[in-house]
Amino acid sequence: MRIAFFIGSLDTGGAERQVVLLAEGLAARGHSVWLITVFPGGYSRTLADVPNLTLLSLNPTRGRSLARRVIQLAASPLRLRCLLKRERPDRLYSMLHLSNLFAWLATSGALRPKLVWGYRASNMRLNWKRLIPDRLCAWVSPTVPLMIANSRTGLRCAQQYGYRPKRGVVIPNGIDTEVFQPQPGLAAHFRAEIGVDTSTPLVGIIARMDPMKGHDIFLQSAAQIVDIFSRCRFVCIGDGHSEYKQKILQQARHLGLSEKVFWFDNRTDMPAIYSALDVVVSSSSYGEGFSNVVGEAMACGTPCVVTDVGDSSYIVGQTGKIVKPGNVEEMAKAIICILQDKKCLLSGCLRERIFEKFSIERLLYKTEQTI
């Protein structure tokens, strides 16, 4: 099969990581794969030499000015259409709202390739820049042959928002269990880096700084936890808008957590960090589809406390704790419960659940059979 994937860029993000896994995995299975982006960069440096995989960008560089980038975006559907006519893939699999709209415009009226949309979120609160392409996608969706959501909650939300593709299915994300596995040695190095010994409880949130991710709830829960576990420390990893970051940092100071929280914009040693943490928290208030962070943490043997948003409760199953979004007291109690009796949740089930339900092999097989 000849498959073209299309996304805005390969900068760091959940959808970007998944499209890379899909492209690499399907190429390794002998399919001819194109990975097309609107703008170059990101993961592309690690993919250049993958057999059966061709990297293409609709633009050689990202425009420096806003006007230039708008022109590049406006020209994207036509450029994509010309590229598809030249390469002639059998399938075009796009991801995210604007890319889905561009893919629909590029394939409209064409006999090939078959269009597949990827839907990656649930219950999003969109600003006008994202709301416009989302509404347009919903409007034209009855002409789309197939839409793949990465969560059951996401598919239900899409249907509530008016998406009516000819066929809609759920294929959960895949977790690379060869990369994400327990790393006790590297975990010790990370703890040494931040000056925390192995007996100190360590709780982390790995998420971009965005209101939907619930950092404020996490910090309020942390303030309650230190009343019981005074030696507990917290790790926050994720970049975001500077104004919102400053708001969260100010909240941490107000709660008396300045000396108890370690802040990082981004890290490349996530398996080590997951392994170093006693609990990983997903405190999202809305918008989550499939949380890669939760799956990656579980693959590293670390239990999770998650809000009942998106498919997070389905991912953890009986291996973690599920709380209502926005409930500080409930989240604090769930984290404390794991810290007090971590072994009751492990028992070898965390990593096994990822193998069983969310492996890359399962993702690739279901994608092959569906598209």
C-alpha positions as CSV (number, residue, x, y, z in Angstrom):
1,M,0.0,0.0,0.0
2,R,1.1,3.5,-0.7
3,I,0.3,5.8,2.2
4,A,0.9,9.6,2.6
5,F,0.6,11.1,6.1
6,F,-0.1,14.9,6.3
7,I,0.3,17.1,9.3
8,G,1.3,20.8,9.9
9,S,4.7,20.1,11.3
10,L,6.7,17.5,13.3
11,D,7.3,19.8,16.3
12,T,6.9,18.1,19.7
13,G,3.4,17.0,20.5
14,G,1.2,13.9,20.9
15,A,-0.2,13.8,17.4
16,E,3.3,14.5,15.9
17,R,4.8,11.6,17.9
18,Q,2.0,9.3,16.7
19,V,2.3,10.1,13.1
20,V,6.1,9.4,13.3
21,L,5.4,6.1,14.9
22,L,2.9,5.2,12.2
23,A,5.1,6.3,9.3
24,E,8.1,4.4,10.6
25,G,6.2,1.3,11.5
26,L,4.3,1.0,8.3
27,A,7.4,1.7,6.3
28,A,9.1,-1.1,8.2
29,R,6.2,-3.4,7.2
30,G,7.0,-2.8,3.6
31,H,4.5,-0.1,2.7
32,S,5.6,2.9,0.7
33,V,5.2,5.9,3.0
34,W,5.3,9.6,2.5
35,L,5.4,11.9,5.5
36,I,4.3,15.4,4.3
37,T,4.3,18.5,6.4
38,V,3.3,22.1,5.8
39,F,6.5,23.3,7.4
40,P,9.8,21.5,7.8
41,G,11.7,20.6,11.0
42,G,11.1,18.7,14.2
43,Y,11.4,15.0,14.1
44,S,12.5,15.0,10.4
45,R,16.2,14.8,11.3
46,T,15.8,11.3,12.7
47,L,13.7,10.0,9.9
48,A,15.8,10.9,6.8
49,D,17.3,7.5,6.4
50,V,14.3,5.2,7.2
51,P,13.8,2.8,4.2
52,N,10.5,3.1,2.3
53,L,9.9,6.5,4.0
54,T,10.0,9.8,2.1
55,L,9.9,13.1,4.0
56,L,8.4,16.0,2.1
57,S,7.5,19.6,3.1
58,L,5.1,21.9,1.2
59,N,7.5,24.8,2.1
60,P,11.3,24.8,2.3
61,T,11.2,27.1,5.3
62,R,8.7,28.6,7.7
63,G,8.0,32.3,6.9
64,R,9.4,34.7,9.4
65,S,6.6,37.2,9.2
66,L,2.9,36.5,9.9
67,A,1.9,37.7,6.5
68,R,4.4,35.2,4.9
69,R,3.1,32.3,6.9
70,V,-0.5,33.1,6.0
71,I,0.4,33.1,2.3
72,Q,2.2,29.7,2.8
73,L,-0.9,28.3,4.5
74,A,-3.3,29.6,1.9
75,A,-1.2,27.9,-0.8
76,S,-0.9,24.6,1.0
77,P,-4.0,22.8,-0.4
78,L,-2.9,23.5,-4.0
79,R,0.7,22.5,-3.3
80,L,-0.5,19.3,-1.6
81,R,-2.8,18.5,-4.5
82,C,0.1,18.8,-7.0
83,L,2.4,16.7,-4.8
84,L,-0.3,13.9,-4.5
85,K,-0.8,14.0,-8.3
86,R,2.9,13.5,-8.7
87,E,3.5,10.7,-6.1
88,R,0.1,9.0,-6.5
89,P,-0.4,7.4,-3.0
90,D,-3.4,5.2,-2.4
91,R,-4.3,6.8,1.0
92,L,-3.9,10.3,2.4
93,Y,-4.1,10.2,6.2
94,S,-4.2,13.7,7.7
95,M,-4.2,14.7,11.4
96,L,-5.5,17.8,13.3
97,H,-8.2,20.3,12.2
98,L,-6.4,22.5,9.8
99,S,-4.5,19.7,8.1
100,N,-7.7,17.8,7.7
101,L,-9.3,20.8,6.0
102,F,-6.3,21.2,3.7
103,A,-6.3,17.5,2.9
104,W,-10.0,17.6,2.0
105,L,-9.5,20.6,-0.3
106,A,-6.5,18.9,-1.9
107,T,-8.4,15.7,-2.6
108,S,-11.8,17.1,-3.4
109,G,-13.1,15.8,-6.7
110,A,-10.1,13.4,-7.1
111,L,-10.5,9.7,-7.7
112,R,-7.4,9.0,-5.5
113,P,-6.1,9.0,-2.9
114,K,-8.7,7.9,-0.5
115,L,-8.9,10.5,2.3
116,V,-8.6,9.5,6.0
117,W,-9.0,12.0,8.7
118,G,-7.4,11.7,12.2
119,Y,-9.3,13.1,15.1
120,R,-7.1,13.6,18.2
121,A,-9.0,15.3,21.0
122,S,-12.3,15.5,23.0
123,N,-14.4,18.3,24.3
124,M,-12.0,21.0,23.2
125,R,-12.5,24.7,23.9
126,L,-11.3,26.2,20.6
127,N,-10.3,29.7,19.9
128,W,-11.5,31.3,16.7
129,K,-8.3,30.2,14.8
130,R,-9.1,26.6,15.5
131,L,-12.9,26.8,15.6
132,I,-13.2,28.0,12.0
133,P,-11.4,25.0,10.4
134,D,-13.1,22.7,12.9
135,R,-16.6,23.9,11.9
136,L,-15.7,23.7,8.2
137,C,-14.4,20.1,8.7
138,A,-17.7,19.2,10.4
139,W,-19.6,20.7,7.5
140,V,-17.8,18.8,4.8
141,S,-17.3,15.6,6.9
142,P,-20.2,13.6,5.2
143,T,-18.0,13.4,2.1
144,V,-15.0,12.0,4.0
145,P,-14.7,8.2,3.6
146,L,-13.0,7.4,6.9
147,M,-12.2,9.2,10.2
148,I,-10.0,7.6,12.8
149,A,-10.3,8.9,16.4
150,N,-7.6,7.9,18.9
151,S,-10.1,7.7,21.7
152,R,-13.7,6.5,22.2
153,T,-14.5,9.8,24.0
154,G,-13.1,11.7,21.0
155,L,-15.3,10.0,18.5
156,R,-18.4,10.6,20.6
157,C,-17.5,14.3,20.9
158,A,-16.8,14.6,17.2
159,Q,-20.3,13.2,16.5
160,Q,-21.8,15.6,19.0
161,Y,-20.0,18.5,17.2
162,G,-21.6,17.5,13.9
163,Y,-18.9,15.2,12.3
164,R,-20.6,12.7,10.0
165,P,-17.9,10.8,8.0
166,K,-19.0,7.8,6.0
167,R,-17.2,5.7,8.5
168,G,-15.8,6.5,12.0
169,V,-13.6,4.1,14.0
170,V,-11.4,4.3,17.1
171,I,-7.8,3.2,17.0
172,P,-5.9,4.0,20.3
173,N,-2.4,5.4,20.2
174,G,0.5,3.1,20.4
175,I,3.2,3.3,23.1
176,D,6.8,2.3,22.2
177,T,7.5,-0.2,25.0
178,E,11.1,-0.6,23.9
179,V,11.8,3.1,24.6
180,F,9.5,3.5,27.5
181,Q,10.4,0.8,30.0
182,P,11.7,0.9,33.7
183,Q,15.1,2.5,33.9
184,P,16.2,2.3,37.6
185,G,19.7,3.4,36.9
186,L,18.8,6.4,34.9
187,A,16.1,7.2,37.4
188,A,18.7,7.4,40.1
189,H,20.7,9.8,38.0
190,F,17.7,12.1,37.6
191,R,17.0,12.1,41.3
192,A,20.6,12.9,42.0
193,E,20.4,15.8,39.4
194,I,17.6,17.4,41.3
195,G,19.0,16.5,44.8
196,V,16.3,14.1,45.8
197,D,17.2,10.7,47.4
198,T,15.4,7.5,46.7
199,S,13.3,7.7,49.9
200,T,11.7,11.0,49.0
201,P,8.3,10.8,47.4
202,L,8.3,12.3,44.0
203,V,5.1,13.2,42.0
204,G,5.1,14.6,38.5
205,I,3.0,16.2,35.9
206,I,4.2,16.1,32.3
207,A,2.1,18.5,30.1
208,R,2.4,21.7,28.2
209,M,1.5,24.8,30.1
210,D,-2.1,25.2,29.0
211,P,-5.3,25.8,31.0
212,M,-6.8,22.6,29.8
213,K,-4.0,20.6,31.5
214,G,-5.0,21.6,35.0
215,H,-1.7,22.7,36.5
216,D,-3.6,24.8,39.0
217,I,-5.4,21.8,40.3
218,F,-2.2,19.8,40.5
219,L,-0.5,22.5,42.6
220,Q,-3.5,22.9,44.9
221,S,-3.4,19.1,45.4
222,A,0.4,19.3,46.0
223,A,-0.2,21.8,48.8
224,Q,-2.5,19.4,50.6
225,I,-0.1,16.4,50.1
226,V,2.8,18.2,51.8
227,D,0.7,18.5,54.9
228,I,0.9,14.7,55.2
229,F,4.2,13.9,53.3
230,S,6.3,16.9,54.2
231,R,9.3,15.5,52.3
232,C,7.3,15.0,49.1
233,R,8.6,16.9,46.0
234,F,7.0,17.6,42.7
235,V,8.2,17.8,39.1
236,C,6.5,19.8,36.4
237,I,7.7,19.3,32.8
238,G,6.3,21.3,29.9
239,D,6.6,24.6,28.1
240,G,3.9,27.0,27.2
241,H,2.8,30.6,26.8
242,S,5.0,32.8,29.0
243,E,2.0,34.7,30.5
244,Y,0.3,31.5,31.7
245,K,3.6,30.0,32.9
246,Q,4.1,33.1,35.1
247,K,0.6,32.7,36.5
248,I,1.3,29.1,37.5
249,L,4.7,29.9,39.0
250,Q,3.0,32.7,41.0
251,Q,0.4,30.2,42.3
252,A,3.2,27.9,43.4
253,R,4.8,30.7,45.4
254,H,1.5,31.6,46.9
255,L,0.9,28.0,48.0
256,G,4.4,27.9,49.6
257,L,5.6,25.3,47.1
258,S,8.5,27.3,45.6
259,E,11.2,25.1,47.2
260,K,9.2,21.9,46.6
261,V,8.6,22.0,42.8
262,F,11.2,21.4,40.1
263,W,10.4,23.1,36.8
264,F,11.6,22.0,33.3
265,D,10.4,23.3,29.9
266,N,11.2,20.0,28.0
267,R,13.3,16.9,28.6
268,T,14.6,14.3,26.2
269,D,15.2,11.6,28.9
270,M,11.5,10.9,29.7
271,P,11.9,7.1,30.4
272,A,14.4,8.0,33.2
273,I,12.0,10.7,34.6
274,Y,8.9,8.4,34.5
275,S,11.0,5.7,36.3
276,A,12.1,8.2,38.9
277,L,8.6,9.3,39.8
278,D,6.4,7.5,42.3
279,V,3.2,8.9,40.7
280,V,2.4,10.6,37.4
281,V,-0.6,12.9,37.4
282,S,-2.8,13.8,34.4
283,S,-5.0,16.6,35.8
284,S,-6.6,17.7,32.5
285,S,-9.9,19.6,32.9
286,Y,-11.0,19.0,29.2
287,G,-9.7,18.4,25.7
288,E,-7.8,15.2,26.4
289,G,-8.2,12.4,23.8
290,F,-5.6,9.7,24.4
291,S,-3.0,10.7,26.9
292,N,0.4,9.5,25.7
293,V,2.0,10.6,29.0
294,V,-0.2,8.2,30.9
295,G,0.6,5.3,28.6
296,E,4.3,6.1,28.6
297,A,4.4,6.3,32.4
298,M,2.6,3.0,32.8
299,A,5.0,1.4,30.3
300,C,7.8,2.5,32.7
301,G,6.0,0.9,35.6
302,T,4.8,4.1,37.2
303,P,1.2,4.3,38.5
304,C,-1.0,7.2,37.5
305,V,-3.7,9.4,38.9
306,V,-5.9,10.7,36.1
307,T,-9.0,12.9,35.7
308,D,-11.9,11.3,34.0
309,V,-11.3,13.2,30.8
310,G,-11.0,11.7,27.4
311,D,-10.0,8.0,27.5
312,S,-7.6,8.4,30.5
313,S,-9.8,6.2,32.7
314,Y,-9.8,3.5,30.1
315,I,-6.0,3.6,29.7
316,V,-5.3,3.1,33.4
317,G,-8.2,0.6,34.0
318,Q,-7.7,-0.9,37.4
319,T,-4.0,-0.1,37.6
320,G,-4.4,3.6,38.7
321,K,-6.7,6.1,40.4
322,I,-9.4,8.0,38.5
323,V,-10.8,11.3,39.9
324,K,-13.3,13.9,38.8
325,P,-11.8,16.8,36.9
326,G,-11.2,19.9,39.0
327,N,-11.6,18.1,42.3
328,V,-8.6,19.1,44.4
329,E,-9.4,17.0,47.5
330,E,-10.1,13.9,45.5
331,M,-6.9,14.2,43.5
332,A,-4.8,14.8,46.7
333,K,-6.4,11.7,48.4
334,A,-5.7,9.5,45.3
335,I,-2.0,10.5,45.2
336,I,-1.6,10.0,48.9
337,C,-3.2,6.6,48.6
338,I,-0.6,5.5,46.0
339,L,2.2,7.0,48.0
340,Q,1.1,5.1,51.1
341,D,0.7,1.8,49.4
342,K,2.3,1.9,45.9
343,K,2.7,-1.9,45.7
344,C,-1.1,-2.4,45.8
345,L,-1.4,-0.9,42.3
346,L,1.7,-2.3,40.6
347,S,1.8,-6.1,40.9
348,G,3.2,-6.2,37.4
349,C,0.0,-5.0,35.8
350,L,1.0,-1.5,34.5
351,R,3.3,-2.5,31.8
352,E,1.3,-5.6,30.9
353,R,-1.8,-3.5,30.2
354,I,0.2,-1.3,27.8
355,F,1.5,-4.4,26.0
356,E,-2.0,-5.9,25.8
357,K,-4.1,-2.8,24.8
358,F,-1.8,-0.1,23.5
359,S,1.3,-1.5,21.8
360,I,2.7,-0.1,18.6
361,E,2.1,-3.5,16.9
362,R,-1.6,-3.3,17.7
363,L,-1.7,0.3,16.4
364,L,0.0,-0.7,13.1
365,Y,-2.1,-3.8,12.6
366,K,-5.4,-2.0,13.2
367,T,-4.4,0.8,11.0
368,E,-3.4,-1.5,8.2
369,Q,-6.7,-3.4,8.5
370,T,-8.8,-0.2,8.6
371,I,-7.5,2.2,6.0
